[in-house]
């Protein structure tokens, strides 16, 4: 299966556009995890007048090899199965990781809500198949 083509087909079928912009290092925020990190990208997923904007972090290996993420990389990272009732314990976090985990989970829930508002359940199921 050509995953890149599958991602392009999903965008076309839903009338969406995906914009991937590199955040310059001097403007990039620190990721919520510690240690080395890849390049930060600002993503805009558009459908009509609706826009969802979020951050995407490339891998350290991609940064070292100057490889940009594809639309497949970004779309495959989206998770619409995040539910409001999910807790940190479901992800196996330890107490010393709670602050970082709470931030990540809050961002995931917000993004999942936005996707559910912009796309139908059938469209989201198709998106999840890209993964």
N, C-alpha and C positions, 0 to 999 in steps of 0.2 A: 504494500500500500504506500502510495506517495503522500506522506503526511503534509508536506508543504502544499500540495495541490488540494488536499482535503481542507486545509485551513483557508486557502483562497476561495474554494467553493462555498464554504460556510459564510465567509464575509459577503460574497456576491449574493447568495441565497437570502441573506438577512438584510441586504441593502446597507451594510456597514462598511466603515473604513477604519483602518488601524494605522496610527501614526506612532513611530518610534523615534524619539529624540534623545540624543546623548546629553547628559547633564555634565557640563564641564567640571573637572576635578575641583576647581576652586569654588564652585557653587554646590557641589554634591553634599548631601547631608551624610552624617555617619549612620551606617546601618545599625539595626538594633542588636546585632550580634557583635562579639569582640573578635579581633584578629583580622587577617587579610581579607580583602573582598574584591569583587570584580567591579565593573563599570556600572554606574547608576544610569538608568534610562527613565525618561518620563513618557508614559504611554497614554495615548488618547484613543479611546474606542468610541467612534461616532456612529449614530444612526439617526438620520434626519437631524432634528435640532437637539437631540439628546447626546450628551457627552459624559463618558466616565473617564476620569483621569486617575492614574495610579503609578506608583514606582515599580520598576522591574530591575532586578540586579542580575547582571550577567555573571558568569563564573570567573574565577581568578584565571583559569586556563584560557578562557576566551579573551580576557583582557590582555594577557601576555602574548597571545597570538593575533591580537587586533581583529577579532571576529565579533561582528555585531549579531544580535539575536535576530532570528527570522520571525515572521508572523506566526509560524507554527510554534516556535519556542514560547512566545508570549501567550498565545491562545491555549496551549497545552498546560500552562501554569495556572490557569483560572480554575477555581474550584467552586462549583455552585451547590455542592452538597453540604456546605457549612450551614449549620442551623443555629438559631439564636440560643437554643438550650444547651449547646455544646460547652463543656467545661475544660479547663486546663488539664485535669487529671486524665481525660480521654486521650491526650497527646503524650502522656508520660513525663510531664515536666516535674522537676524537683523543686523544693521550696526556694532554693537560691536562684532559680531561673524564672520565678514568677513574674517579676516586673517586665522582663523582655517578652515572656510568653503572653502576658495580658495585652501588651501592645500589639503583638502579632495577631492574636486572636480577634481583638477589637477591629483591626484593619481588615482582616479576612471576612468578618461578619458584615462590615460596612460594604465591602466590594461585592459580596454575595447578594446583599439586599439590592444594590444598584443593578446588578445583572438581572435579577428576578423582576425588577420593575421595567427594564428595557426589552427583555426578550420573553417569548412564550415558553412554556414548559417543553414543548416539542423542540424549539430552537435550542434551548439549553441542553436537552438530551443529545442533540446533534453535536453541540460544542463539546460535551463530555466525551463523545466518541472519538474526537480528535486526539484525545490524550491516550 
